[in-house]
Structure formats: C-alpha cells, structure tokens
Amino acid sequence: MNIPFFLVIIALLGGIYIWIGKRSSKNVETNDDYFLMGRGLGAFQLSLTLLATQLGGGVLLGAAQEAYQKGWIVIFYPLGATLGLFALGIGFGGKLRKLNISTIAEIFEKIYKSRHQRSIASGLSILALFLILVAQGIAAQKFFIAMNIQSPIIFILFWAILIAYTVMGGLKAVVNTDILQAVFILITLGLAFFSINFSNITISNHQVFQSMESSRVPWITWLFMPLLFMFIEQDMGQRCFAAKKPKVISFSAISAGILLLVSASIAIYFGVLAKKLGIQALGNASILIESVKALTNPFVTTLFMAAIFMAVISTADSLLCSIGSNLSYDFLVSKKISAKKQVWISKMLTLITGLGSLCLVYIFDNVVTMLMLAYELSVCILFVPIIAALLSKNPSRLGAYLSMASG
C-alpha cells in the first residue's frame, strides 16, 4: 500500500469537505434551509445521498467482519436495509413527504395531537441515532488501526473535519459530500472486486458462495430490524421531507437499495474469502481491509482505504445532521426566536452532539452489536404507532401510548 498517496487523497478530501461546508452555508436563513435544503432535493441527489447514508461502517466493515465468522448468511443484514429502501420507494416515503413535517417524531403531534408523545419519540430517535453515530466512530477507529495509525490525534482530526463541514452547511453540505463519496465508493468497490488476484487462490468461487453457518446467527434480527428501522429513521425521513415532490422518492429509494445490496455483497465476499484463505486481522484491525490488502495490489488497496474512509464519513455526517434536526425542531425551536438565531442554535447543538460522540467511541468496540441495539430500541417502541398513524384513518392516541409501553 502507498501510504504517501493515501495521505494525499485524505488531505485533498478534507480540504474539499471544508470547502463544500463553507459554500453550502451561503443563503442559509432558516432551519428549513439548514436541515431540509428548502425542500428542494432532486432525484439524482436523493439517490446518492440515500445510498451514502446507508453505505457506512456497518454495511462494509461490520458486515465483512461478521461474514468472516458466519459466512454468507450475513447478507440478511444489508438485505434488511435494502428492503427498507424499497418500502420507501413504493409509497411510504411519498406519504412522509405529503405530511409536510420536519421530523419523524412530529407525526405524533400532527396525527395523534400529542406534544408529549412527540417528545418521547424524538428522545428515543436521538438516542438510537447517537448509538449508530458512535458505531461509525468505532468503525473509523478500526480503519486507522488497519492503517497502522495508532495516534489518537489523527482520529480526532478526522472527526473534527466531519463535524466542521456538517455544522457549517447542514444537510446541503452532507448531501453534496454524499454525492462525491457515493460515486467514489462504488467505483472503488468494483475495482477492488475485479482486481482480486485469483492465481494465488486455491479454492473455487463455488466453495466461497456455499459458506453459510446459520447456527446461533440472529439472522431474523439482522433482516427485520434494519427493515423496520427504515420506516422510523430520522436521517431517512429527513431526506424524504427534503425531496422536491413525493414521486421523486420512488426512483431514488429503489435505485439506492439495489446499489446498496451490490456494494454490501462485495464486502461480504471479501470477508468470506478471507476466512477460506486463512487471512487474519490482528488486534482490532478490520478483516475487510486486511483481505483487500492480501488479494489486490497496493494501488487498489490505497484507493479502497480512501473509499472506506469516505463510507464512514457518509453515514456519520448524516446521523450528526439528523440528531441536530431532532433536537432543534422537536425541543428548542420557538416562534419567539428569530430565524437566524434558530439556525445558530441548531449549529451549536450539532457541534455538541459531534463532540459528545467522540467521547463514547473509546468505550465501545463492536460495530454490528451497537447497530442492532440502536435498531431494537427504537423499532420496538416506535414502529407500531408510526405505521398506525400513516395507515389508519382514525388512529388512537391511547393506542399509541399502549403500543409504546408494550414495546
């Protein structure tokens, strides 16, 4: 691997991200401008930002790590997220857009007429998203360890850049960086897959694709939790609320789902292949990265490392922006505060959230476990009342309370 080349790429990306953040901050006068891009998100932008949001450390690094132990059954994890995107595309995302709301939690106030339920739902959403944000930080740490970069200063600098451009430009900065990241990641994943040196491999692809150990595997949780979470996930809802029109969401979500499943399958393939070939990851290093190092050439490995770096960022910045929108819209926005001051408060909340996530990264270790905990927490409590609110003609406020308590 060419370390100087990698550092040049990362330094260039850091500069581009800061430039995008600064440029995106222009003409931001209200919270809708900051968190929803003035509700003007187009189909192409929406497709790539939906993909980039899901294509993070869990889907790539985490899934490959689990595939190394359990085989192809791990495909159920990205399949759940894919089916969730399909569900958004076939009508659910359009329903969200037609409500003309700002957060998923606002459904409780708009339909159930309960401000209290909105606050509960928003608090749970913030907690779940924050756990997923920490999981992305864990994935980033594994990334730097695989690079043999042990200094915490490098990781802190990486996280600071992510926070900086997100705070400056809000959703517009996130979407613009997502487009760059999604294109780069897709190209690099394809390049890595087709660059595998099969001449040194003594096993067949048939053996690799047969690898599946279903015992003691929570495949139902992997499949259904990401699927159900997609219906109530604020960062997905935020993009639906920001779309120009409901019909824009259909094409964007379905195309993003297809690309997500293909991308995750490549990561899982590398994980399974690494197990068959006896490739090992020392310490907390990622098996996906070690596998690419062993099976491709240094140039491809360098580009792949940059793609993983971008994948982690593409999910983390989205989560950070979504948490800020929940805090601002659901708790602190007041008509008595001027629009510009509301935007300033929103930026400060986003900044504090980013700094807080950095502290917890050093406490936890397992990416997929953290993701599953976040999914289960919010899905069990919020899924039923949100679906009932959107599908029932006269949903009951008491029924919403009871379903939340049962969850």
PyMOL commands that set and color helices and strands:
alter all, ss='L'
color gray80, all
select helices_A, chain A and resi 3-24+31-39+43-54+58-70+72-98+106-110+115-146+152-194+198-200+205-210+219-232+234-242+246-277+287-295+298-332+339-360+367-391+397-406
alter helices_A, ss='H'
color red, helices_A
deselect
rebuild
show_as cartoon
